Amino acid sequence: MQNCLFIGVDVGLRGNQFCVMNFNQYIYFNLKFSNNPEGNDLVINKIKDIEDKFFFEKIIIVMESTGMYSFHPACYLSSNEYLNNFNTEVYQINAFEFDKYKKSFHDLEKEDGIDAYVLADFARVGRTRNLYPFKGAQYIALQRLTRQRYHICRELIREKTYILTNLYLSFSGLISSNKNDLPFSNLFGATSSAFLEEFSSPDQIAESSIEELINFISEKSKNHCTNIDNKISSLNKAIRSSYRLDQTAYEPINMAIACSLNTIKFYQQQLKNIDKAITTTAIGLDSNTYNILLSIRGIGKVYAAGIMAEIGNIDRFSHNSKLAKYSGLYWKRNQSGEYDSQDKKSSKKSNKYLRYYLVEATSSCIIHKFPFIKEYYDIKYNEVSKHQHKRALVLSARKLERLIFGLLRKNQYYKPIDSVQIAKNNS
């Protein structure tokens, strides 16, 4: 550490502030350069000038992880041929970790370059020892796709939630009906959407003959619909229980519903397209890791790709607890004496994308009755009386994370233990 050059980079859209210091806190320069290749080359040239006057063997660069703005500088500096002569390590740190460290400085004044100075000092005191250096853009393509899918799913949920407000105004009985009495299993399916688009009001449906409705349902469902008589009966029940509006209100509300339905269809089509791209990219990137994740029953192609993209190289994590912390699947205990609260808050300063894909994969494992997870979920579900499902799901996700960590570190597929092997182990 005595012969290291410590560089803090405060990343911005148009310019990056570079603070370069040595172990004794001597600052060689603290200047702003444009956030482009030319600006980074100017910084490297100034480092060359320092090398001519001072001796150093290693360079440690720390920058705050600011998404796309910090990606290009991290790539450029970590792959530079000259900097690599000094075993250069580039780190991107979480904004929360940076803020905590910055609060330890009580006498800092608000001025240009102060954040870059704190980042350089973060490296100087050895806070990067437990971090994993930036390793280029191997996973960036897959990560962009899986994160875009996450974004689309969120927007799709938002649009579906919003359309319900207009549906309740137009056809309240369809929303307020019991689950068992709904005429359509999927409110946003092809048949249901066709009814909402073709008929302007519940009364127009009621005025149609049974034969017309049967033909309509058969046509829109492409003859895949069964128990049509029961569906028509449920539909009539929903019509009778619906409020009626003034006729002038139906047209604008129906226009809003049609707009939302078109948006939902668009998002659903985009999901299909991006899922294909995710699968192709994941196989080309690391088919071995991808297939290891797929060996776990319940983890499909998209969830496997999402987990793989966010974890990256498993060697980044020396223990499964570090991976759990990175994914937010850990929580602080709330205990005093013999009291142990059932309310334990999980960390929000983590990778929300990895957490999302791990939790969704866990839910899928439970649905597919993957014994390793399903049995554990059932045990945790019955342990408490509050937040049963959410608590059991997150705890099961933590167990799945441990399994994934072990398989990837050992580079092996999941092999279920059969009853014969269990008997041998118990004997």
C-alpha positions in Angstrom: 0.0 0.0 0.0 2.9 2.3 0.6 3.8 2.4 -3.1 0.2 2.7 -4.4 -1.4 5.5 -6.3 -5.0 6.0 -5.2 -7.4 7.6 -7.6 -11.0 8.7 -6.7 -13.3 9.5 -9.6 -16.5 11.5 -9.1 -18.4 10.6 -12.3 -20.8 12.9 -14.1 -22.5 13.1 -17.4 -20.3 15.7 -18.9 -17.2 15.5 -16.7 -15.3 13.3 -14.3 -13.4 14.7 -11.3 -10.1 12.8 -10.7 -8.3 13.1 -7.4 -4.9 11.3 -7.3 -3.1 10.9 -4.0 -0.4 8.7 -2.4 -0.5 6.8 0.9 0.6 9.9 2.8 -2.4 11.8 1.5 -0.3 13.9 -0.8 -2.5 15.1 -3.7 -0.8 15.1 -7.0 -3.9 16.7 -8.7 -7.6 17.0 -8.3 -9.0 18.1 -11.6 -12.1 17.7 -13.8 -11.9 16.1 -17.3 -14.5 15.5 -19.9 -16.3 12.1 -19.6 -15.1 10.7 -22.9 -12.0 8.8 -24.2 -10.1 12.1 -24.8 -10.6 13.2 -21.2 -9.5 9.8 -19.9 -6.4 9.9 -22.1 -5.5 13.3 -20.6 -5.7 11.8 -17.1 -3.5 8.9 -18.1 -0.9 11.3 -19.5 -0.8 13.2 -16.2 -0.3 9.8 -14.4 2.6 9.2 -16.8 4.1 12.5 -15.7 3.8 11.4 -12.0 5.5 8.2 -12.8 8.5 10.1 -14.2 8.9 11.9 -10.9 7.6 9.4 -8.3 7.8 5.7 -7.8 4.7 3.6 -7.5 3.9 -0.1 -8.2 0.1 -0.3 -8.1 -2.9 1.8 -9.0 -6.3 1.6 -7.2 -9.2 3.5 -8.8 -12.5 3.9 -7.0 -15.6 5.4 -8.4 -19.2 5.5 -7.3 -21.5 3.1 -9.1 -23.7 5.5 -11.1 -25.1 3.1 -13.7 -24.4 3.9 -17.3 -22.3 7.0 -16.5 -19.7 5.1 -14.6 -19.6 2.1 -16.9 -17.6 3.6 -19.8 -14.9 5.2 -17.6 -14.6 1.9 -15.6 -14.2 -0.1 -18.9 -11.7 2.4 -20.4 -9.5 2.6 -17.3 -9.5 -1.1 -16.5 -8.5 -2.1 -20.0 -5.9 0.6 -20.6 -2.5 -1.1 -21.5 -0.4 1.5 -19.7 -2.4 1.4 -16.5 -2.3 -2.4 -16.5 1.5 -2.3 -16.2 0.8 -1.3 -12.6 -1.7 -4.1 -11.7 -4.4 -1.5 -11.8 -7.7 -2.3 -10.0 -10.9 -0.4 -10.7 -13.7 -0.6 -8.2 -17.3 0.6 -8.4 -18.8 1.2 -4.9 -22.4 1.4 -3.8 -23.6 5.0 -3.2 -24.8 4.0 0.3 -21.3 2.7 1.3 -19.8 6.0 0.0 -22.2 8.1 1.9 -21.5 6.2 5.1 -17.7 6.7 4.7 -18.1 10.4 3.8 -20.0 11.0 7.0 -16.8 10.1 8.9 -15.3 13.3 7.7 -16.5 16.1 10.0 -14.6 19.1 8.7 -15.2 18.8 4.9 -16.2 21.9 3.1 -18.6 21.9 0.2 -16.3 22.5 -2.8 -15.4 21.0 -6.2 -13.4 17.8 -6.0 -14.4 16.8 -2.4 -16.2 13.6 -3.5 -13.3 12.6 -5.6 -11.0 13.2 -2.6 -13.2 11.0 -0.3 -13.3 8.2 -2.9 -9.5 8.3 -3.2 -9.2 8.1 0.6 -11.7 5.2 0.6 -9.1 3.3 -1.4 -6.1 4.6 0.6 -7.4 3.2 3.9 -8.0 -0.3 2.4 -11.8 -0.3 2.2 -11.6 -2.1 -1.2 -10.1 -5.3 0.2 -13.4 -7.1 0.5 -14.7 -5.8 -2.9 -14.4 -7.4 -6.3 -12.6 -5.4 -9.1 -14.5 -4.3 -12.2 -13.9 -6.9 -14.9 -15.1 -5.3 -18.1 -18.3 -5.7 -20.1 -18.6 -9.5 -20.3 -22.1 -9.5 -18.8 -23.3 -6.0 -19.8 -25.2 -7.2 -22.9 -27.2 -9.9 -21.0 -27.7 -7.5 -18.1 -29.2 -4.8 -20.3 -31.7 -7.4 -21.6 -32.7 -8.8 -18.3 -33.0 -5.4 -16.7 -35.1 -4.2 -19.6 -37.4 -7.2 -19.0 -37.7 -6.2 -15.4 -38.6 -2.7 -16.5 -41.2 -4.0 -18.9 -42.8 -6.3 -16.3 -43.1 -3.4 -13.9 -44.7 -1.2 -16.5 -47.1 -4.1 -17.5 -48.2 -4.5 -13.8 -48.7 -0.7 -13.6 -50.8 -0.6 -16.7 -52.9 -3.6 -15.6 -53.5 -2.0 -12.3 -54.5 1.3 -13.9 -56.9 -0.2 -16.4 -58.9 -1.7 -13.5 -60.1 1.8 -12.4 -61.7 2.3 -15.9 -63.0 -1.2 -16.0 -64.8 -0.7 -12.7 -66.5 2.4 -14.0 -67.6 0.7 -17.2 -68.3 -2.8 -16.0 -68.2 -2.9 -12.2 -69.7 -6.4 -12.0 -66.7 -7.9 -13.8 -64.3 -6.5 -11.1 -66.4 -7.0 -8.0 -67.4 -10.7 -8.8 -66.0 -13.5 -6.7 -63.0 -15.3 -8.2 -65.1 -18.4 -8.8 -67.8 -16.4 -10.5 -65.6 -14.7 -13.1 -66.6 -15.4 -16.7 -62.9 -15.3 -17.8 -60.0 -16.8 -16.0 -57.7 -14.1 -17.5 -59.2 -10.6 -17.5 -56.6 -9.5 -20.0 -56.8 -12.6 -22.2 -57.9 -12.7 -25.9 -61.5 -13.4 -25.2 -62.0 -11.0 -22.4 -60.2 -8.2 -24.3 -62.4 -8.8 -27.3 -65.5 -8.4 -25.2 -64.2 -5.1 -23.8 -63.3 -3.8 -27.2 -66.3 -5.0 -29.2 -69.1 -4.1 -26.7 -69.6 -0.6 -25.6 -71.5 -1.3 -22.4 -72.9 -4.2 -20.3 -76.3 -3.5 -21.7 -75.1 -4.2 -25.3 -73.8 -7.6 -24.2 -77.2 -8.3 -22.5 -79.1 -7.4 -25.7 -77.1 -10.1 -27.6 -78.6 -13.5 -28.1 -77.1 -16.6 -26.5 -76.3 -17.9 -29.9 -74.4 -14.7 -30.8 -72.4 -14.8 -27.6 -71.5 -18.5 -28.1 -70.3 -17.8 -31.6 -68.4 -14.7 -30.4 -66.6 -16.6 -27.6 -65.8 -19.6 -29.9 -64.4 -17.3 -32.6 -62.2 -15.2 -30.2 -60.9 -18.1 -28.3 -60.3 -20.1 -31.5 -62.5 -22.9 -30.2 -60.2 -23.4 -27.1 -62.9 -22.3 -24.7 -64.7 -25.0 -22.7 -68.0 -24.7 -20.7 -69.2 -21.8 -22.8 -72.7 -22.0 -21.2 -71.2 -21.5 -17.7 -69.2 -18.6 -19.0 -72.3 -16.9 -20.4 -74.2 -17.5 -17.2 -71.3 -15.9 -15.2 -71.2 -13.0 -17.7 -74.9 -12.4 -17.3 -74.5 -12.5 -13.5 -71.8 -9.9 -13.8 -74.0 -7.7 -16.0 -76.8 -7.8 -13.5 -74.5 -6.7 -10.7 -73.0 -3.8 -12.6 -73.8 -0.2 -12.1 -75.0 1.7 -15.1 -73.6 5.0 -16.4 -75.0 7.8 -18.5 -74.6 6.7 -22.2 -72.4 9.8 -22.9 -69.8 8.5 -20.4 -69.2 5.1 -22.0 -67.5 6.2 -25.2 -64.5 8.1 -23.6 -64.1 5.4 -20.9 -64.1 2.7 -23.5 -61.5 4.7 -25.5 -59.3 4.8 -22.4 -59.8 1.0 -21.9 -58.9 0.3 -25.5 -55.7 2.4 -25.2 -54.7 0.5 -22.1 -55.4 -2.9 -23.7 -53.3 -1.9 -26.7 -50.5 -0.9 -24.4 -50.7 -4.3 -22.5 -50.6 -6.2 -25.8 -47.6 -4.2 -26.9 -45.7 -5.0 -23.6 -46.6 -8.7 -23.8 -45.3 -8.9 -27.4 -42.1 -7.1 -26.3 -41.7 -9.6 -23.5 -41.8 -12.5 -26.0 -39.2 -10.8 -28.2 -36.8 -10.0 -25.3 -37.2 -13.4 -23.8 -35.9 -14.9 -27.1 -33.0 -12.5 -27.1 -32.2 -13.2 -23.4 -32.0 -17.0 -24.1 -29.7 -16.6 -27.1 -27.4 -14.2 -25.3 -27.2 -16.3 -22.2 -26.2 -19.4 -24.1 -23.5 -17.6 -26.0 -22.1 -15.9 -22.9 -21.7 -18.9 -20.5 -23.6 -22.0 -21.4 -22.1 -24.0 -18.5 -23.4 -21.6 -15.8 -26.7 -21.2 -17.6 -27.3 -25.0 -17.7 -26.3 -25.3 -14.0 -29.0 -22.9 -13.1 -31.5 -24.7 -15.4 -30.8 -28.0 -13.6 -32.8 -26.6 -10.7 -36.5 -27.5 -11.2 -38.5 -24.4 -11.4 -35.8 -22.0 -12.7 -36.6 -21.3 -16.3 -34.5 -19.8 -19.1 -35.3 -16.2 -18.3 -34.8 -16.4 -14.5 -31.6 -18.3 -15.0 -30.3 -15.6 -17.3 -31.3 -12.8 -14.9 -29.5 -14.5 -12.0 -26.5 -15.2 -14.1 -26.3 -11.6 -15.5 -26.4 -10.0 -12.0 -24.1 -12.4 -10.2 -21.5 -12.4 -13.0 -18.4 -14.4 -12.0 -19.2 -16.3 -8.8 -15.6 -15.9 -7.7 -16.5 -12.4 -6.7 -18.1 -13.8 -3.6 -16.0 -15.7 -1.1 -19.0 -16.9 0.9 -22.7 -17.3 0.3 -23.5 -14.7 3.0 -21.7 -12.1 0.9 -23.9 -13.0 -2.1 -26.9 -12.8 0.1 -26.0 -9.4 1.3 -25.4 -8.3 -2.3 -28.9 -9.5 -3.3 -30.6 -8.1 -0.2 -31.6 -11.5 1.1 -30.6 -10.8 4.7 -32.2 -8.8 7.6 -31.2 -7.5 11.0 -32.5 -9.3 14.1 -34.9 -7.4 16.3 -34.4 -9.1 19.7 -34.3 -8.1 23.3 -34.1 -10.7 26.1 -36.5 -13.5 25.4 -38.5 -11.3 22.9 -37.8 -11.9 19.2 -39.8 -9.8 16.9 -41.4 -11.3 13.8 -40.9 -8.0 12.0 -37.3 -7.9 10.6 -36.5 -5.4 7.9 -34.5 -6.6 4.9 -31.7 -4.6 3.4 -32.8 -2.1 0.6 -29.2 -1.1 -0.2 -28.6 -4.1 -2.5 -29.0 -5.3 -6.1 -32.8 -5.0 -6.6 -32.6 -6.9 -10.0 -30.8 -9.9 -8.5 -33.3 -9.9 -5.6 -36.2 -9.8 -8.0 -35.0 -12.7 -10.1 -34.1 -14.9 -7.1 -37.5 -14.3 -5.4 -39.3 -14.9 -8.7 -37.3 -18.1 -9.3 -38.1 -19.2 -5.8 -41.8 -18.7 -6.4 -41.5 -20.8 -9.6 -39.7 -23.5 -7.7 -42.6 -23.6 -5.2 -45.2 -23.8 -7.9 -43.2 -26.7 -9.6 -42.9 -28.4 -6.2 -39.1 -28.5 -6.2 -38.7 -30.5 -2.9 -35.6 -28.7 -1.7 -37.5 -25.4 -1.6 -41.2 -26.4 -1.3 -40.7 -28.4 1.9 -38.7 -25.6 3.4 -41.3 -23.0 2.4 -44.1 -25.0 4.1 -42.1 -25.2 7.3 -41.4 -21.5 7.4 -45.0 -20.7 6.4 -46.3 -22.4 9.5 -43.8 -21.0 11.9 -45.4 -17.6 12.4 -48.8 -15.9 12.3 -47.8 -12.7 10.5 -46.6 -12.1 7.0 -46.6 -15.9 6.4 -46.2 -16.0 2.6 -43.8 -13.1 2.2 -41.6 -14.2 5.1 -41.5 -17.9 3.9 -40.9 -16.8 0.3 -37.9 -14.6 1.2 -36.4 -17.2 3.5 -36.8 -19.8 0.8 -35.1 -17.4 -1.6 -32.2 -17.2 0.8 -32.0 -21.0 0.8 -32.1 -21.1 -3.0 -29.3 -18.5 -3.1 -27.2 -20.8 -0.9 -27.9 -23.7 -3.3 -27.0 -21.6 -6.4 -23.8 -20.4 -4.7 -22.7 -24.0 -3.9 -23.5 -25.3 -7.4 -21.7 -22.5 -9.2 -18.6 -22.7 -6.9 -18.4 -26.4 -7.4 -19.3 -26.1 -11.1 -21.8 -29.0 -10.9 -25.4 -29.6 -11.9 -28.1 -30.2 -9.3 -28.7 -33.8 -8.6 -31.7 -34.7 -6.5 -31.1 -37.2 -3.6 -33.5 -40.1 -4.1 -35.1 -42.1 -1.3 -32.6 -45.0 -1.6 -29.7 -42.6 -1.1 -31.4 -41.0 1.8 -31.9 -44.4 3.5 -28.2 -45.2 3.0 -27.2 -41.8 4.6 -29.4 -42.4 7.6 -28.2 -46.0 8.1 
